[in-house]
Structures are given as C-alpha cells and as structure tokens.
Amino acid sequence: MANSMHSPPHTRAANAPLAGERSPPSPVIDDRAYPARPFLAVSAAIIRHGRILVVRRARPPADGVFSLPGGIVETGETLIDAIKREVAEETALVIEPVALAGFREAIVRDGDSRVKRHFVILSFASHWRSGELLLNEELSEGRWVTQQELAHLPTTEGLAGIVDEAFDRLAQHA
C-alpha cells in the first residue's frame, strides 16, 4: 500500500535535460508576422541632460539600426503604463512621459506585396527620472547622444523628426 505522505518519485520526460544541463533553445515564433490588423506600439524619446537615448535593435525587422526604446501596448494597458513598462523592461530606466511627440507607421511588405508587418507607433517625449542603462536581449547597444550626433547614426525612418519634436514638447512643458 502506497504511503500518501511520500511524494511520487521524480521522473524525467524522455527529452528533458538532466540536472545541470541546458534545455535546447526553443524556436522563436513570430506572432507579429502577417497580422490581421496593425499592432499599436509606443516608444519613448527619453531626454537626460540634453541628450536623447537611442538603442540599437538586436532583432529583425530593425536589426542593427538605432531607434527609441518601446514596444507593443498590451490589452487593458494605458499608453502611459505601456511606455513606462516597455522602457523598464528594455533599459531598466524609470521615465516620466510628458507629451506625445509624434507617430510613425511601419509597414513592411514581402516579395509578393503582402503586408508582413504593420505597426502604428506613438512616440512620447519623456524625462529620465532614475536608473542606469541595462539593456535586455532585444537590444544590442544604447547611447545617450546629442541631436547632432544622431544625424550620423543609422536610424529608423523619421527618428530625427520625432526627436526634434520631443525636445520642443519638453521645452514647452518646462
């Protein structure tokens, strides 16, 4: 008769790693490819001591180019909550979003002209409040740059205009 006080023996699934072994990497599923409708996203033009934070993406579709930190708005989340969460997740920074600095539509088509990706991105002029830059796996680099330095970097389309507007918006709210 089995003693109910003892837990059952631990068994390992046929393909599970042994203790101390690493699991093989799981395949990346791109649930944003070929969307039925656009994704709503947010980004932050974060200003600290007269410089803007730009980050280099480590994954497609913007792999290798500089942009602003941000990401997808989750269901039930306000835009302000979304941008604060995304910035904290990607950079470990705490920010204060102040005003909308602009928007961008990113539409990528495949070889057959089908919409492969579609994002509507709302960019917020934001003040840095605390924290030091600590990038997550989505980003390969982060830099605090002047507007003049930004002009010499490979960036996402329209970034310079968003950054200029962010500086203007923050000056209006000073």
N, C-alpha and C positions, 0 to 999 in steps of 0.2 A: 504494500500500500504506500502510495507516494505521500510524502510529508508536505503539506501545504505551506509550511513555514520556510521551506527552502525554495530559492528561485530556480527556474529551469536552467539547464546548462546553456552557456552562451555558444552559439554556433555561428559560423561564418558562411555567408552566401557564397556560392561557387566562384563568383568573380570578384568578391570583395577583397580588399588588400588585407594582409596580415598586420598585426600591431606594428607600428613604426613605418609601414610602407605608405607611399603616397598613392592616392587614387589617380587613375588616368584622368587627364583633363576632359571635362565634359564638352560636347560640341556646343558652339555658340549658335544660338537660334536668333535670327534677326526678325523679330516680330514687327519691325517698323518698315520692312521692305514691302512694296506693292500694297500700300494702305488703301482701305475703302474710303477714307476721308483724311484730311490733313491732321497732323498732330499739333497741339498747342504747346509751345515751349516758351521758356523765359530765359533771359540772360542778364548779367549784371555788369555794368560799366562801373567798376569799383575804383574810386579815387582815394589815394593816400599820399599826402604831402606833395600834391601837384602832379602825381604820376598815376597812370592807369595800369591796372593788372591785365595782362594778356596771357593766355595759356595756349600751348601747342597741343592739339588733339593727338592721341595715340592710336586712334581707330578710324576706319572709314566712316562716313564719306569725307570728313575733313582732316584725315590723317596728315600730319606734318605741317599744317597751316595754323597760324595764330588766330584765336577768336576770344570771345568772352566766356567766362565760366557760366554754366547754366544747364538746363535740361527740360525734360517733359513735365508738364503740370499733371499731377495725379488727380483722379476723380475725387471730388469733395474738398479739394485744396484751393485756398485763395491764391491769387497770383503772388502776393507778398510772401505768404508762407512757402510757396513753391520756390521762389528765388532764394529765400534765406536757407531753405533745406538744401537745394542744389549746390549753392556756394559752400555751405558747411561740408557737404559730402565730398565735393571735388577738391576743395582747397583748405579746409579746416578753419576758414576765416568767419568772423561774425561781421555782418554788414547791416547798414541801415538804408534800405531802398527809399529814395526821396520822390522821384518823379519818373514818368515814362519818358525815355529818351528817343524812342522810335521803334520801328518794327522792321522786320525783314521776312520775306517769303523765300524759302529754299525749296525749289522744285527740281528734282533730278529725274531725267528720263533715261531709259535703257536704249539699246540699239534698235528696238522696234518702236520707239517713241512712247512706250508705256510709262506711266508715272511710277518710278521705282521708290522715290522718297518725296514726301511733301510735309514741310514744317512751316508753321507761322510762328515767328519768334518775336516776343515783346521784350525789348531791352530797357532796363531800368537804370537810371543814374543813381549811384549808391555811394555812401560814405563807408570806408573801412572803419570798424569800431574796435576790433580786437583780434588777436590770434596772429600766428606766423604761418607763412605758406607751407603747406604739407599736401602734396599732390596725391590723388588717388590713381588707380590703374588706368583711368580713362585719359589721363593727361601725361605728356612726356616732359613738359617744361612749363615754367611760369616765370614771367618777368614783369617788374614794375618799370614802365617806360614813359618817356615824355611823348607828347603828341608828335613832335618832330622825329623822334626815334621810331615811332610806329610806322611812319611813311616808308621806312627802309626794310620792313619785315613782310614776309609772305602772309597775307591775312585773308579771311573770308571776305567775300564781296560786300561792300558797303560798310565795313567796320569803321573806317576813318570818319565817315559822316555821323555814325551813332556816337562815337567817342566825342567828336566836336559838340554834338548836341547835349551829351551828358555833362560836359564841362559847363556849357551855357545854363542848363537846368539847375545845376548845383549852385552856380553863381547867383541865380535868381532867388534861390531859397536860403542864401547865406544870412 
